[in-house]
Amino acid sequence: MKRSIYDLAILGGEPAFREKLHVGRPNVGNRERFLQLISEALDRRWLSNDGPLVKQLESRIAEMLGVKHVIAVSNGTLGLQLAIWALRLRGEVIVPSFTFVATAHAVAWQGALPVFVDIRRDGYDLDPEQVEKAITPKTTGIIAVHVYGRPCDVEGLNRVAKKHGLRLLFDAAHAFGCSYKGMMIGRFGDAEVLSFHATKFFNTFEGGAVVTDDDNLAEALRLARNFGFAGYDKVVALGINGKMNEAAAAMGLANLESLDDFVSKNRSNYHLYREYLAGIPGLRLMEYNEEERCNYQYVILEIDPEVAGISRDVMHRILWAENVLARRYFYPGCHKLEPYQSWPETTRYPLCNTERAAERVLALPTGTDVTLEQIRTICDIIRFAVMNAKDLVRKLTAVEPL
């Protein structure tokens, strides 16, 4: 039977899915292994304070990434703050606006000023040319983000940082398990910060890590995450409580055993989306460089409203009505959020590419909890909306102004 636009839930039809489909629903690996590790931790009665599971997780990740030091922390945002503090980033710090707001917040929480710089036209990461133009005598560092797990222009940013004597920190929250020119992300800049939040493809419930080859920086970070303690009752530096606990480490160790399965499922989902969305006017699915290691954590759809006949925001509303909770990552850009919208000194430079991406990008559900049949249905909804865009937009406008 030919489908009518009134079958869409936004115009009175029944939602395509009874249960909501989320972006970033947690992956759960070997449950038995996790419970075993938890039981061992309970038997030891060592639940925090640099326990054996945390040390084991740090060692496993260091070996996987090929780095000297992995400093596990309670969450990725705190990892950013600790790295910013340890690198002594003060004054002005260049950051992208096209990122999760935690990147900018971490800078502001440390008393520095985030200065937003535009992303590349053909990507979603900082443009080194624009970074160099934004450097002032007050600039002390650059924080770049491997957005959606796709590597930044590492060499370009490194060249700018070295030329101007700046620290270079990478927010690698999206990029655990990914590589750049054959080297694992985690080995670039002065340090990189990982997130193991529940929404990431690899999670420790909540957690993160700072990774670096710098011995002095690693020592400063280890002191800082544990109140500055160097020994049982000796405090030698300013610190805070940033430690990962044993339950989080147990989840991480168990999930490491399922990492290949998580990636395989994400990759399968990504390729199915590519197949089913191919040929739809005005739609472009973000591509991964499959010659590198990828985690395929994000399925990113970019919608050109002039060609598709429908805006990203209308598509977003349609999908949510169908219980497909697609996300507008990263809308509207950090520079349009508070407090930065009220701090004009953070937005001195044009952010044309940032705003263009923020108006077009939609992240679609993926992960181990999403089935192939659900992906087909999501793609059917998207295709139907574009193919009937003119009539659909007209009818939606009659119901409620868009």
N, C-alpha and C positions, 0 to 999 in steps of 0.2 A: 504493500500500500504506500502511495506517495505521501511523504511526510508534510504536514502543515506547520507553518511557523507557530501556530497556536499550541503545538505539542511542546514548545519550549516553556519551561516553568515560569520564566519571567513574564510570559503573557498568559498565564493561567493553566498551563499543562502541569503534569506531574513531574517532579524532579527525576532525572535519569538514575540517580543513586539514592537509596534510602539512607545509607551511612555516608558521612562526610569524608571526602578524600582530601588528605592534607599534603602539603609540601613539607618534607622533613619529618615525617612520622618515624620514630626511632627504630633503628635496626637492632635486633636482639640476636646474638650469636649462640654459642654453645651454652645453653642454660645449665646443663649438668656440671660443666667445668666451672662456671661462675659460682654455683652453689658450693662446689667442693672448695674453691679458693676462699669463699666467705667463711665456711665452716672452719678451715684451717686458721683464718685470722681470728675468729672467735675463740678457738682453742688457745691461741697464743696470747689473747687479750692485748694485742697490739693493734690498735685501730687507726692511729694517726701518728704524727711526728716521725716522718721519714721511715715508714715501716718497710719490711722486706718486699711486699708486693709492689710498693711504689718504686723501690730500687730496681726490681726486676723489670717493671714496665719501662722505666727510663733506659735500662740497658738494652732491652729488645728494640725500642724505637731508635736509639742511637745506632745500633747495628744496622737496622733497616735503612736509615737515612744516610749513613756514612758520616755522622758528625761525632765530635768528641764529647759534647756535653748536651744532655737533655735534662732540663730542670722542670719537673712536673709541678703544676700549680692547680689551685682550686677551680679556676675558670680562665678562659682565654682573655677576657677583658682585663683581669688582674695581671695576667701575663704581659699584656701590652703596657700596663701602668708600671710594672716592675722593670721592664726593658727600657722604657722611656726614662725612668728614674736612674737606672744603672748607667745608661748611656749619657746622662746629664743633658738631656734635650730640654733646653730652656728657651726663652725668647719666642721665636717663631719656628713652627714646624710645618713643613709642606705636606699636605695630605690630599687625597681625592675626596670629592664630595659624593661620588658614586660608590658608596660603600655602606655597610651597616653603621649606624650612628655610634657604635661602641668605639670605632677607630678614632673619631674626633673627640668623643667624650674622654677617652683615656689621656689624650693630650691635655685637654682643658683641666682635668682633675689633677694633673701634675703641675698646674700653674703656668703652662705654656699656652701660646696662642696657635690654634690650628689655622693655617692659611690654605684655602681650597684652590686647587689647580685642576684644569680640565683633563679629561681622558682623551685617548687617541680616537680618531674618527673611525678607524677600522677595528677597534677593540673596546674593551671596557676598563682598561688600566691606565695609570698615569702616563701622560705624554712627556717624555724627557725634555723636549724642546720647550714646552710650556713651564716645566719645572725650573729650568735654568733661568727663564725670564722672570720668575717670581722670587728669585733669591735676593735677599737684602742683607745688610750688615748684621741684622738681628737673627737671621736664619741659622739654626744649629743642626737641623737634621731633616731628613725626608722619610716619611712612612708611606710605602707603596703597598698596594693590596693585589694579591693574585686572585682577581675576581672570578667567581664561578670555577675556581681551580685551574684556570688558564694562566700560565706564567706571564708575569710582567716582562717588559723589555729590560731584563736584568742588566745587560751590558750597557745600554744607554743610560740607565739610572746610576749605575756604578761609575761610569765615566764622569757624569755631572757631579756626583758626590765627591769623588777624588779630586777633581779640578778645583772645587771650592772648599775642600777640607771639611765636608759635612759627614755626619753619621748617617748610615742607611739601614733602616729597619724595615723588614717585610712582615706585613700582616698576612699570614698564610692560613687563616682560619678555614678557607675553602679547599686548601691544596694539599692536605695530608695524602701521601701515597702517589703524588704526581711528580713528574720530572721535567727538566728543562735542558735540552741538548744533552740528554743522557745522564744528567746529574739530578739526584733527588732534590726536590724543593726542601729547604731546611739548611742548605749549605751556602746560602747567598747573603750578601750584606754583612753587617756586624752581628746580626742575629735575626731569627725568624720566630714568629709566634704562631703556635697551632691552637686550634680550638677542638675540644672533644665534647662539645655540648650535645645534648640528646638529639638535636635536629641534624647533626652532622652524620655523614654516612658511617663514620667510626666514632663511637661515643664511649665515655666513661661515666654515664649518667650526666655529670657536669664536670668539666675539667679542661685542662689545656697544658701547654708546655712552651717554654722558651728554649730554642735550640741554637747552639753556637759552637764555633771552634776556638773562641777566645777564652783562654784559661782565666784571666783576670776578671772578665765580665761574668763568667760562670760562677766564680767564687762570690762576687758581689751579689749576684742573683740568689744564690743559695742562702747567704746571710740575710738578705732582705726578705725572703719568703718566710723566715722563721724568727722574726722579731730582732734580728741582728745577733742571735746567739752563736758563739763560737765555743762550744763546750757546754758543760752541764749548767753552769751558773755565771757565765761570762758573756756579757753583751759588748760587742765591739763596733757596732754600726747601727744606724737607723733601720728599722724593719717593721714588718707587718705580718699578719697571719695569712699567708697565701698557700699553705700546704695542701696537697692532695691527700685524701684519706684512703685507707686500705680497701674500703668497699668500692670506691671509684676505680682504684687500680685493678681490683679483681674483675670488674666489668671490662676494663680495657684489655687485660690479658686474655680473657675469654673471647672478646670480640676480635682480637688480633688473629685468633685461630680461624675465624670466619671471614677474614678480610677479603680473600680472593673470591669467596662466594658473593659478598656484598658488591664488589666491583663487577663481577660477571652479570649479576642481576641488573645493576644500573646500566651497564653497557647494552644489554639486551633491550631494556626499556627505551633507551636513547635511540637505538636503531629502529625500533618499531615506530616510535614517534616520527623519525625521519621518513620512514616508508609511507606512513599513513597521512602525513602532512605535505608530502611532496606535491608540487604542482599547484598548490592553492595560491591564487594571486595575492600579493602583498604580504605574504608570510615568509619569514626566514628563521630557520632553526639554527641556533648557535652551534658552530662546529668545533670539534676537538681535534687536535693533532694526534692521530692514532699511531704515529710513529714513536710517540712518547708514552710514558706511563700516565694514565688518567684515572681518576676515580669516578668520572661520569656522574658526579653528585647532583648536578643541576641540569635540567632540561629547560633551556631558555628560548622562548619564542619572542621574536621581534615583529611587531605589526606596523606596517606602513599604511596609515589611514587613507592616504590619497589613492593607493592602489587597491587595498582591500575593501574600501568603502565603509569601513567600520573602525572605530578607534579602539585602542587597547583598553580604555576604561569601560567602554560598552561591552567588549568581549569579557572583561573581568566580571562585570555584573551578570552577564548571561551564565558564565560558568559557575559563579557562586550560587545562582538560583538553582542550578542543577546539582548542587552539593559538591562541586569540584572547586575546592578552595585554593585556586591559583593565587600566586602572590605577585605583587608589583615590586619586585626587587630591582632597584632600590629607589622608591618613590617617596618624596619628590626630589631627593637629593639632600644631603645633610645641610647644605647652605640655606635651605628653605625650612628647616626645623629650628625650634628653639633649643638653646639660647642663641644659636648662630645667626638666625634671621634678624635678631636684634643687635648683633655685633657686626656692623658694616666692615670693620677692619679685617674680618675673616674672608670676605668675598670681594677682593679688589680686582679680580681678573675675570674676563668672560668665561662662562662655562657652557658654551653652546652645545658641545658634544654630550656633556653630562645631562643637560636638560632634554636633549633629543632622546637619549637612551632612557631616561627616567619616564618619558611619556610613551614609550613604545614597548618596553620589556615586560614579559610575563613569564614567571616560573611555574612550570606544570608539575603535577604530582609524579613522584617516582620513588624508588626504594623497594625493599623486599616485601612490603605490605601491599604493593600495587600489582594487580594482575594484568596479563596481556589483554584480556577481554575488556577490562576497564579502560586501558589505554586506547583501544579501538573505539570505544564509545566516546571518550573525551575528544578524540580526533574527529569523529562523526559530527559531534556538536559544533566544533570549531569550523569544519568544512561547511556544514549547513548554514551557520551564521554568516560566513563570508559569501556563499553563493546566493544567499537571500538578503544580502546586506541592505539594499535600497529599501525594500518593502519592510524589513524588520526595523530599521532605524526610524522610518516614517511612523510605524505603529507604536514603537516605544516612545517617540516624541509626543504622540497624541495622548499617551497615558501619563507620562511624566517627562518634563524637559530634561534633555541630556546635557 
